[in-house]
Amino acid sequence: MSNDDEEMVVTPWTVKGKVDYDRLIELFGTERITPELKERMYEVAGEKHFMLDRDLFFSHRDLGWILDEYDKGNKFTLYTGRGPSGQVHIGHLVPWIFTKWMQEKFKARLYFQITNDEKYFFEQDLSLDQVRKLAYDNILDILAVGFEPEDTYVLQDIEHIDLMYEIAVRVAKRVTFSTARAVFGFENSMNIGGIWFPAMQAVPAFIHSWVYGTNTPCIIPCAIDQDPHWRVTRDVAERLGFLKPASIQNRFLPPLTGGSKMSSSEPMSAVLTTDTPKMAKKKVMNAFTGGRDSADEQKRLGANPDVCSVFKYYEFLFMPDDKDLADIEKKCRGGEILCGECKQILAPMMIEFLDKHQAAREDVKDRIHEFSAGRLREDLKR
């Protein structure tokens, strides 16, 4: 059975089958981002962003309200995160790159949550020591994106539990097990840590308001599979005296092997941020494309970029210029370029990107403390 034939399943921990984004909007109850909302974002930011322009960020909760608040002079905070269950791949960078843009354009503080407790609860084969090592490695990738240290607070759930526990306790008291089971699909075999975890996931949406005593709007850029967490968070927000967090959701960068979502656990499906140039090129050259069975047929009938993983890499990351993207799409559909040639264009782009990213990883190794949310402890004392 092919990936496309599988029933679609999208949860914070599992994505399989062909992802129908229109259906997800309906199932999750988010709203499609309209052209009018995009224009409002661009007007405030002073420039467009290709990820938003191309509907790679496609749905939201209360994005209009966040912009209304900003227009009134009420600054918002940003919140996104990473669960350290494995190495970071290129797809993970998509919401982080967009978050960095929002941080810069809206002068917003970012709370970046590292859910090391979650991965210990949900990944049965991971020890706490392994999770800590993965968290450190993942943080290097996060900081390599280029977030501003003075406006970036990395919250590690276990290490910063003293900052997070009181808010989590208040959330947990107001979320019933029946709600958690309905939203997340928990079964009786789930350990109680996993059942507790959604309370921790809610904390960064409220922590700024709690620490500084001023109710502050928050928006969460994230992949669509994480949205169930924010439904629960929004349900309890007002009962706790906080504002409901807004969110903006992105599509998944498809795997190089074809399908809906790449995975670090399937080596050839994803380019890891730590891949060597040789390995990255190998993965690109073996990627699934929308090509025809023969070169002659492709020259005559053209290929299909809509299902091509190579084209998706151009669309999501490597061709922010619309003219460049339109040119390669035209050549693809018109049979002017074969898939091997197209891969040969992507491979050096990928290698250059990885070279820069890996250099940035090295640069931040001695600076992790500058981004630590432990700085909040001093603000709590005031």
C-alpha positions as MATLAB code, in Angstrom:
seq = 'MSNDDEEMVVTPWTVKGKVDYDRLIELFGTERITPELKERMYEVAGEKHFMLDRDLFFSHRDLGWILDEYDKGNKFTLYTGRGPSGQVHIGHLVPWIFTKWMQEKFKARLYFQITNDEKYFFEQDLSLDQVRKLAYDNILDILAVGFEPEDTYVLQDIEHIDLMYEIAVRVAKRVTFSTARAVFGFENSMNIGGIWFPAMQAVPAFIHSWVYGTNTPCIIPCAIDQDPHWRVTRDVAERLGFLKPASIQNRFLPPLTGGSKMSSSEPMSAVLTTDTPKMAKKKVMNAFTGGRDSADEQKRLGANPDVCSVFKYYEFLFMPDDKDLADIEKKCRGGEILCGECKQILAPMMIEFLDKHQAAREDVKDRIHEFSAGRLREDLKR';
ca = [
       0.000    0.000    0.000;
       1.436    3.394   -0.968;
       1.606    6.363    1.372;
      -1.166    8.058   -0.596;
      -3.478    5.068   -0.050;
      -3.166    5.194    3.746;
      -5.858    6.856    5.787;
      -4.754   10.365    6.745;
      -3.646   10.591   10.365;
      -2.319   13.907   11.698;
      -1.530   14.211   15.410;
       1.315   15.913   17.296;
       3.159   12.566   17.275;
       2.079   10.825   14.059;
       1.598   11.963   10.474;
       0.793    9.408    7.798;
      -1.219    9.082    4.615;
      -1.733   11.829    2.050;
      -2.275   15.075    3.938;
      -5.394   16.944    2.831;
      -4.870   20.482    4.131;
      -8.400   21.624    3.279;
      -9.769   18.769    5.342;
      -7.418   19.580    8.219;
      -8.726   23.143    8.350;
     -12.203   21.672    8.672;
     -11.238   18.975   11.202;
      -9.094   21.204   13.412;
     -11.302   24.287   13.122;
      -8.592   26.679   11.976;
      -9.204   29.396    9.367;
      -7.614   29.838    5.971;
      -5.286   32.825    5.663;
      -6.972   35.273    3.302;
      -5.263   37.652    0.848;
      -6.479   40.509    3.052;
      -4.680   39.078    6.105;
      -1.503   38.628    4.094;
      -1.621   42.258    3.000;
      -2.056   43.387    6.600;
       1.004   41.355    7.597;
       3.047   42.827    4.755;
       1.938   46.377    5.542;
       3.114   46.107    9.144;
       6.270   44.145    8.333;
       7.230   46.412    5.462;
       7.903   43.492    3.129;
       6.442   40.217    1.867;
       7.583   36.765    2.885;
       7.571   34.074    0.233;
       6.402   31.344    2.634;
       3.245   33.287    3.378;
       2.829   34.455   -0.205;
       2.928   30.853   -1.486;
       0.457   29.569    1.121;
       3.139   27.468    2.798;
       1.705   29.117    5.895;
      -1.927   28.553    5.091;
      -4.144   28.620    8.177;
      -4.429   30.436   11.484;
      -6.256   31.127   14.698;
      -6.841   34.807   15.534;
      -4.128   36.224   13.270;
      -6.389   39.220   12.573;
      -6.782   39.845   16.318;
      -2.991   39.784   16.819;
      -2.602   42.408   14.079;
      -5.389   44.495   15.647;
      -3.562   44.414   18.977;
      -0.287   45.343   17.304;
      -1.991   48.281   15.571;
      -3.113   49.462   19.020;
       0.487   49.447   20.215;
       0.195   46.157   22.137;
       3.284   44.124   21.291;
       2.953   40.340   21.197;
       5.277   37.470   22.039;
       6.199   34.566   19.770;
       6.209   30.941   20.842;
       7.391   27.885   18.951;
       9.234   24.728   19.922;
      11.040   21.497   19.221;
      10.711   17.997   20.655;
      14.237   16.501   20.687;
      13.570   12.927   19.578;
      16.207   12.860   16.842;
      18.369   14.987   14.602;
      17.009   18.133   12.975;
      16.218   17.955    9.276;
      15.614   20.709    6.746;
      11.831   20.489    7.127;
      12.046   21.440   10.801;
      13.615   24.760    9.813;
      10.557   26.011    7.899;
       8.545   27.385   10.871;
      11.753   28.567   12.571;
      12.812   30.627    9.569;
       9.377   32.234    9.432;
       9.449   32.823   13.197;
      12.793   34.587   12.835;
      11.264   36.870   10.197;
       8.365   37.691   12.527;
      10.764   38.334   15.400;
      12.709   40.824   13.304;
       9.779   42.601   11.673;
       7.532   42.845   14.739;
      10.327   43.311   17.317;
       8.843   40.426   19.305;
      10.280   38.366   22.127;
      10.431   34.634   21.347;
       9.910   31.813   23.829;
      11.314   28.652   22.254;
      10.267   25.510   24.120;
      12.431   22.360   24.146;
      10.051   19.577   25.184;
      12.615   17.118   26.503;
      10.077   15.719   28.986;
       7.634   14.988   26.173;
      10.146   12.924   24.223;
      11.043   10.926   27.319;
       7.349   10.177   27.910;
       6.467    9.325   24.311;
       9.626    7.695   22.921;
       9.963    4.433   24.793;
      13.506    3.708   23.591;
      14.991    7.058   24.689;
      16.705    7.501   28.052;
      16.852   10.871   29.796;
      20.567   11.110   29.019;
      19.864   10.539   25.318;
      17.117   13.153   25.348;
      19.474   15.684   26.969;
      22.140   15.058   24.326;
      19.578   15.411   21.534;
      18.232   18.607   23.129;
      21.713   20.150   23.149;
      22.296   19.172   19.520;
      18.859   20.465   18.468;
      19.414   23.782   20.266;
      22.511   24.344   18.122;
      20.327   23.998   15.015;
      17.709   26.344   16.445;
      20.181   29.080   17.314;
      21.975   28.642   13.973;
      18.831   30.043   12.310;
      19.906   33.438   13.640;
      17.482   34.441   16.385;
      18.296   37.591   18.343;
      19.777   36.560   21.736;
      18.342   39.512   23.652;
      14.837   38.628   22.443;
      15.076   34.813   22.489;
      14.428   32.687   25.571;
      14.998   28.936   25.197;
      12.836   27.060   27.715;
      13.917   23.486   28.446;
      11.053   21.799   30.267;
      13.134   19.732   32.693;
      15.875   22.292   33.320;
      13.446   25.202   33.730;
      10.636   23.409   35.539;
      10.860   25.925   38.410;
       9.792   28.647   35.968;
       7.059   26.563   34.364;
       5.502   24.350   37.015;
       3.038   26.756   38.608;
       1.481   27.690   35.264;
       1.381   24.023   34.217;
      -0.369   23.087   37.468;
      -3.034   25.725   36.875;
      -3.576   24.476   33.318;
      -3.657   20.809   34.363;
      -6.383   21.410   36.943;
      -8.694   22.725   34.216;
      -8.138   20.037   31.567;
     -10.104   16.843   32.119;
      -8.851   13.441   31.029;
     -11.875   13.099   28.750;
     -10.813   16.291   26.941;
      -7.208   15.124   26.625;
      -8.327   11.731   25.351;
     -10.714   13.285   22.820;
      -8.135   15.763   21.485;
      -5.000   13.606   21.574;
      -6.385   10.077   21.303;
      -4.767    8.868   24.547;
      -5.379    5.225   25.381;
      -5.306    3.489   28.764;
      -1.762    2.286   28.044;
      -0.423    5.866   27.956;
       1.826    6.656   30.910;
       0.593    9.450   33.156;
       3.532   11.623   32.128;
       2.213   11.733   28.572;
      -1.249   12.627   29.808;
       0.220   15.445   31.921;
       2.410   16.811   29.136;
      -0.207   19.016   27.328;
      -0.237   21.207   30.457;
       3.494   21.856   29.947;
       2.986   22.590   26.258;
       0.615   25.425   27.218;
       3.099   27.220   29.493;
       5.113   29.326   26.988;
       1.889   30.908   25.705;
       1.342   32.404   29.175;
       4.780   32.717   30.746;
       5.463   36.300   29.649;
       2.155   37.494   31.085;
       2.808   35.566   34.311;
       6.373   36.789   34.839;
       5.714   40.461   34.053;
       2.135   40.751   35.346;
       0.777   42.248   32.115;
      -1.562   40.278   29.877;
       0.378   40.022   26.612;
      -0.877   38.586   23.292;
       1.017   35.583   21.933;
       1.173   33.949   18.499;
       2.531   30.473   17.745;
       4.047   29.676   14.315;
       4.016   25.895   13.967;
       3.385   22.961   11.673;
      -0.302   22.018   11.435;
       0.168   18.717   13.319;
       0.855   20.646   16.545;
      -2.449   22.536   16.473;
      -4.297   20.205   18.921;
      -2.093   21.525   21.726;
      -3.286   25.075   21.114;
      -6.938   24.061   21.081;
      -6.549   22.836   24.654;
      -4.459   25.890   25.596;
      -7.052   28.264   24.182;
      -9.869   26.437   26.001;
      -8.340   27.152   29.411;
      -6.719   30.550   28.767;
      -9.517   32.878   29.826;
     -10.380   30.759   32.872;
      -6.793   31.321   34.009;
      -6.981   35.049   33.333;
      -4.791   34.945   30.217;
      -5.421   35.877   26.593;
      -6.024   33.067   24.119;
      -2.864   32.476   22.067;
      -3.141   32.984   18.319;
      -1.365   30.647   15.896;
      -0.284   30.378   12.284;
       0.241   26.942   10.722;
       2.505   25.726    7.933;
       2.389   22.796    5.531;
       4.930   19.980    5.702;
       7.965   19.913    3.451;
       7.439   16.514    1.763;
      10.087   13.786    2.083;
      12.604   13.204   -0.685;
      11.205    9.690   -1.015;
       7.684   10.961   -1.800;
       4.713   11.174    0.572;
       3.519   13.706    3.131;
       6.105   14.353    5.870;
       9.829   13.676    6.091;
      11.266   11.900    9.101;
      14.709   11.815   10.704;
      14.121    8.117   11.400;
      14.023    7.373    7.644;
      17.533    8.414    6.546;
      16.892    8.868    2.820;
      13.635   10.772    3.297;
      15.223   13.883    4.759;
      18.365   15.986    4.488;
      19.707   16.381    8.021;
      21.296   19.666    9.007;
      24.485   17.756    9.895;
      24.725   15.790    6.624;
      28.035   15.901    4.753;
      28.047   17.407    1.248;
      28.466   13.890   -0.176;
      25.471   12.525    1.734;
      23.271   15.555    0.943;
      24.036   15.227   -2.761;
      23.319   11.488   -2.660;
      19.915   12.110   -1.100;
      19.037   14.809   -3.632;
      20.146   12.685   -6.597;
      17.992    9.792   -5.366;
      14.939   11.961   -4.689;
      11.430   11.147   -5.902;
      10.328   13.371   -8.789;
       7.359   13.957  -11.032;
       9.270   12.791  -14.077;
       8.163   10.497  -16.905;
       9.304    6.944  -17.569;
      11.778    8.005  -20.244;
      13.689   11.119  -21.269;
      11.971   11.172  -24.668;
       8.525   11.031  -23.062;
       9.415   13.801  -20.640;
      10.722   16.062  -23.409;
       7.484   15.471  -25.286;
       4.926   15.613  -22.433;
       6.746   17.423  -19.639;
       6.936   16.443  -15.964;
       4.715   17.150  -12.958;
       6.292   19.483  -10.358;
       3.179   19.216   -8.181;
       4.343   15.819   -6.878;
       8.091   16.398   -7.151;
      10.080   16.551   -3.910;
      12.901   18.450   -5.631;
      10.512   21.194   -6.731;
       9.095   21.365   -3.196;
      12.558   22.115   -1.860;
      12.767   25.016   -4.324;
       9.309   26.209   -3.290;
       9.799   25.931    0.482;
      13.384   27.110    0.885;
      15.743   27.477   -2.034;
      13.979   29.732   -4.540;
      12.413   32.641   -2.636;
      12.329   34.646   -5.869;
       9.018   33.953   -7.639;
      10.538   34.530  -11.069;
      13.158   31.839  -10.503;
      10.529   29.399   -9.269;
       8.185   30.145  -12.175;
      11.035   29.683  -14.655;
      11.996   26.230  -13.411;
       8.336   25.190  -13.183;
       7.777   26.257  -16.788;
      10.824   24.284  -17.958;
       9.681   21.263  -15.971;
       6.123   21.235  -17.315;
       7.333   21.999  -20.834;
       9.877   19.194  -20.937;
      12.798   21.616  -21.332;
      14.601   20.167  -18.313;
      14.991   16.573  -17.171;
      14.864   15.477  -13.541;
      18.586   14.697  -13.389;
      19.398   18.217  -14.540;
      16.994   19.664  -11.993;
      18.645   17.687   -9.197;
      22.028   18.949  -10.329;
      20.739   22.498   -9.801;
      19.403   21.747   -6.309;
      22.413   19.805   -5.008;
      24.902   22.730   -4.859;
      22.196   24.972   -3.369;
      21.656   22.381   -0.644;
      25.383   22.013    0.020;
      25.890   25.777    0.255;
      22.947   26.059    2.656;
      24.300   23.261    4.857;
      27.800   24.766    4.857;
      26.440   28.071    6.190;
      24.128   26.387    8.691;
      26.857   24.106   10.032;
      29.234   27.042   10.404;
      26.526   28.889   12.360;
      26.062   25.796   14.587;
      29.731   25.942   15.470;
      29.544   29.661   16.195;
      26.750   29.288   18.773;
      28.273   26.392   20.738;
      29.798   28.759   23.292;
      26.804   31.101   23.350;
      23.891   28.869   24.342;
      23.750   30.482   27.790;
      22.961   33.836   26.165;
      19.589   32.444   25.047;
      18.648   30.569   28.220;
      15.239   31.222   29.762;
      16.990   31.018   33.119;
      17.316   34.804   32.743;
      13.639   34.997   33.684;
      14.471   34.006   37.261;
      15.907   37.466   37.918;
      12.809   39.140   36.486;
      10.590   36.996   38.739;
      12.396   38.334   41.823;
      11.575   41.924   41.007;
];
